[in-house]
Structures are given as C-alpha cells and as structure tokens.
Amino acid sequence: MQVFVTGGSGFVGTTLCARLRQSGHAVTVLTRSEKGAARLPAGVEACVGDPTAPGDWQEAAAACDAAVNLAGANLFNRWSEEYKALIRSSRVDTTRNLVAALARHQGEAPVLVSASAVGYYGPRGDEELSEQSPPGDDFLAKVCLEWEAEARAAAKFGARVACTRFGIVLGDGGGALGQMLPVFKLGLGGPLGSGRQWFSWIHQEDLVAALLFCLESQVSGALNCCAPHPVRNREFTRTLGRVLGRPALLPAPGFAVRLALGEMGSVVLTGQRVIPQALTRAGFSFKFPELEGALRDLLA
C-alpha cells in the first residue's frame, strides 16, 4: 500500500514508518518543516505542510491507499487555555482536513487508522473499561469525541475507519518513560498522589504492531491500544524501581502534581482501567502483556 502518515516524525511515528517500510509499504509523511523531514527513516518520502490547515499536502494524501493519523500536540504539559486550544486543533482540525483529502481518493475506498486516547473514558475509578464503555465529560474526553467523530466521517465515502485509543506509550526514545527515568535513576521516584489510580500502558513495539494490524486486517471502529494488564500507579512505580535497581518510595503529593501540571495533573491523578477487548477478539497478540517484561525489554 501507499500509506500517508501525519505525526510521522514523532515518538511513535518514526518507529511506525520504519516498520511500514520493512513490511513493503510505500510511505509519505506530512511534516511541518524540512527539519522534521530529516528525522524520517530511510526510504520515507516527506511532504511539508500544516495539517491544521488545508493545503497542497492534501493532494499527496488523496493519492494514497491508506492513512495513519498520529498528529497531536503533546498532552504532558500545563494546560493553559491557549494550550488547550492547540491540543484540540492539532487533533480535530488535522483529522477533518485529512478526511477531506481522502474523500478525493480515486479507486478503491481508502483505509484510515486514526489515533485517539484512553482519555476518551474520563476518570472512572476502578471500573474496567472496554470499547463499549461510554465517554467521559471532561476536557480530554470531549476532545477525543470530536477527534473520533471527524475520523468516522470518512466512512461516509466508504473508507474503513479504525479509531485507536492509545494508552500511555512506553518506549526507549522518549514519551512518558523518558520523562520518568531521570528521577527514578536518582532514587527519587515514587507514586503520584495516592498511587491508587490505574495506569493503562502499552509497549511501543506492541503499539506499532497494533497500528499495522489495523491497516492490514479488516478491523474497524474503536480499538483500545493498551496492554491487557493495566496496573495501579503505585505498582508501576514499584516495578520501574525494581527493574532499575533503585528505590521508588518518595510519593509526589497530589497538590504538588496539580500545582505543576494544572488540569493535566488531575488527569494523571485519576487515570483509567482500560482493556483491549476489540484487539484481542480480532486476534491481535501482545508481545509484552505484562509490565515488568516490557520495562526490562526497554531498559536492558
């Protein structure tokens, strides 16, 4: 297939593009600058443009058989009103413009694999959440609802659409783990707040494999992209400390997390207990279903 990727120069995107090339697919990545194009894997074509606005890049997208939509501003930041607008626009507007481009595709209906997040469900305590669970009503949940609605609009012209709700991605090139490691390596890590909140995570390799599975199989609709065994935050910190051979006993008080991150801090302190029901029923197999094995692989 000829695959068009937004967010392809990011943390997950660069790994996905390399895997797509290894699998024999041709890949075009939308990037905002030539600097972003320089980070792409060998054999990947770059298309420079702003995904939040219509432009010439849409012609390149329309010529492709499939699209993987990973664009979105980093959530791990303090959410001012300005930054919240950026979070929304980078997801909702980008997806709307991408779908408008795919509508021009000639021939067989295209495939769209579009990112979303487990934040779709909002804070739900200990409730086990599958793809059939209703959405939350906080800011992130509302963004996810809009984001997925824009993606599903592609079904109106026959596209097969998969909305992949990402858990916290653990990888060796950045992401949440990259932010945690410096503190934990100093022996200063520990639970956030009470530590009772659920942490739905996924190894980067499993996420990329899941995205490929969605492209190459016939799955559609919402799919939770997280490992089948979520853990509480305190279990995550204990496991990370054990793998690193460092203590992980110093809690970060909830008020300090909220002070540092504002509204995003409340998201971190609540979390969701999400299971990948649709993926497993479709036959997808996780290489790293358990947290300790995932961390040992990444930190070896």
N, C-alpha and C positions, 0 to 999 in steps of 0.2 A: 504493500500500500504506500501511497504518498501521504504522509502524516504532517499536519500543521500543528505546531505547539506554541502556546502562549506560556510565558513564565519558564521558558526552556533554558534560560541561563541561570536559574536559581538553584537552590539547595537540592531539591528533588529533580528538577527539570534536567540538569546536566547528566545525572545518572540515567534517567529515563531515555534521553536522546541517545546515549551510548548503547543502551540495551536495544533500542529500536533499530539502530544501525546493525548491531550484531545479529538481529533477527531477520535482517534482509529488507527492512523498510527504508524508503527514502524519507528524509526529514527536513522540514523547513521550520525554523524558529523565528518567531516575532520578537525582536529586541528593540529597546528604545534607543540604543546607541551602538556605534561601532565598537566601543569598549566592551559592551556585553557580547557582541559577536565574537570577540577574540577569545572568550572563555568557553566557547562551544567545542564539543568533541569533534575529532577529525571526521570529515565526510558529511557534516551537517551544514546545510545552507542557511544563511541568515537573511532575514527580511527586516529592515529598520522601519519602525513606525510606533505610534502611540495607540495602544489598544483601547484606551478610553474614548477615542475619537475616530470617526470614520476616516478612511484614507486609502491610499494606493495599496497598502498591505492587504486589504480585503480581496483584491484580485488574486493574490497568491493563495489566500485561504480558500477561495472559491474553486481553485484548480486542484485542490487536494481531495483525497478519498475519505479522509478522517481527520479529526481534530482532537487534541488533548488540551484542555483549558486549565492551566495551573496558575494563571496570573492572580495576584492579590497582594496588597501591602502587608507587611509583617504585623501580626497581631500582638507580638510581645513587645509592647511599647506603652507609654502612658497615653490614654485616650482623651485628648482634648476634643472639643467639638470639631475643630479643623481636621484632626487626625481621623476621627470617626467618619467624616465625610470622605476622606481618602480611602479608608477601609471599604466603604460601600461602593464608591465609584470604581475602584480598581477591580472589583468583583462584578458588580451588577452591570455597569456600563460596558466593560470589556466583553462580558458574555453576550449582551444584546448586540454589540457590533459584530462579534464573531458569528452569531447565528444569522444575522443579516447577510454576511458574506457567504455562509454555507448555503443559504437559500438560492444563490446564483449557480450552484454546482450543476454541471451538466452530466447526464447519465444516471447511473445507479445512485440511489439515495445515500448520502454520506453517513458516517458514524461520528457521534460527539461523546467524548468522555470528559465530563466537566467536574472539577473539584468542588467540594463543599466541605463542611466541617461537622464534627460531632456536637459543636456548639449549637447546632440546629435544635437540639432537645432541651436546651436551657438547663438550669440547675434542678436536679431531680433526686438528690439524696441517694438512697440505696436501691432505688428502682432499677431493675435490669431493663435496658432499652434495646429494642430491635428496630428495624426499618419501619415497622408498623406503628411505632410509638408516636404520639402527637408531638408537634413542635412546642418549644417554649415561647415566652413572650418578652424576653429581654432583648437588648440591642443586637447581640450577635445572632440570636435565633431569628430575629426579623430580617437581618441581612442575608442569612442562609436561605430563608424562604424566598426572598426576592431573587437571589442568585440562582437557585434551582428553577424557579418559575421561568426565568429568561432562557435557561438551558432547555427546558422542556418544550419551549415554543418551537424548537427545531423539529419536533415530532409532527407538527402541522404540515410540513412538506415531506414527510416520510422518513426522516432521519431516525436512526436508532440512538437513543439517548441514555447514557448511564451517568447518574449523579453520585459521585464517590465522596462519601463523608469521612474525611481524614480524622484519625486520632492524632495524638502527639507523636510526631515523627522522630525516631531515634536514629541518628546517623553519625558517621565519623567525619563529616565535613562541615558541621555547624548545627543549626537548629537548636532545639531545647537542650539537648545533651551538651552541645558546645558551650552553652551559657552556664550550665551547672558545673562542668568539670573543674574549672579553676578553683572554685570554692571548696569542692569536695576533695580535691587533691591536697589542699592545705589542712584537711581535717576539720573544716569549719561548716560542713554541710549538715542538714537536718530537715525535719518535716516542716512543711508550710502550714502555719496555723495549727489546727487540731491534728492534722495528718490523717483524718478520717475520710477525707474526700477521695473519690475514685479517680483514677488516672488511667484513661484509655489510650494505649500507646500502640505503635507499630514500628518494627524494624524497617529501615529504609529499603532494604532489599525486598522485603515482602510487599511493601507499598508499590514499588516499581513493577514487581511481578503481577500484582493485582491490577494495575493500570493496563499492562499488556494483555492480561486475561480478559479485561473488559473490552479492549479493542478487538481481540481476535476471536472471542466467543460470541454468543448471541444474547448475552445478558442485557437487561435494560432496567430503568427505574433507579430507585435509591439503593446504594450498597455501602454499608458501614465498612470502612477500610481501617480496621484496628485489630490487634491480636485477640484471639478468643479468650484470653485470660487477663482481663484488666486487674489492676491492683490498687489498693489504697495508697495514698501519698506516703504514709509512713513506711509501708512495705517497700515502696520504690526506693526511698532514701536508704533504708537498711541494706537492701540488695546492692545498690550502687556503691555504698561504703564497703561492703564485704568484697565485691569484685575488685575494688581499688586498694583494698587493704588499709582503709582509713576509717576512723570513727565518723559516725553520721548522727550525732546526738544533739546538736545545737539547733533548736527549733527557731524558725523565723516567725515571731508573733503576727497574728492576723492583722493587727492595726498597722504594723510596720510594712507588711506587704501591700495593704491598701494605700498607705501613705506614699509608697514608692511608685505603685502602678495605677492608682486611682481605680476607675471602673474595671479595668482589666484585672486588677488584683482580686476583685470579687469573683471573677470567672475562675481564676487559679485556685481560689479557696473553696470552691463548690464542686466543680467537675461533674462528670457523668460516668455511669457504669454501662458501657456500650458493648454489645456483642455483634460479630459479623455474620448474622444469620443468613442473609441473602448470598453472600460469597460462598460460605461453606455448603449451603444447599445446592449451589450451582456447580460444586465440585472443586473449588479452589482449595489448595493445600498450603498451609503456612509452614515455612521453613523454620521460623522462630516463634512458636506459640507461647513460650514461657519467657518471662522477663530475664531471669539470670542467664540463660543461654544466649539471649540477644545481646545483653551487655558484655558478656565475655567475648562474644564474636567481635563486637565493635571496639573493645578496649584491649584486645590481645596485643 
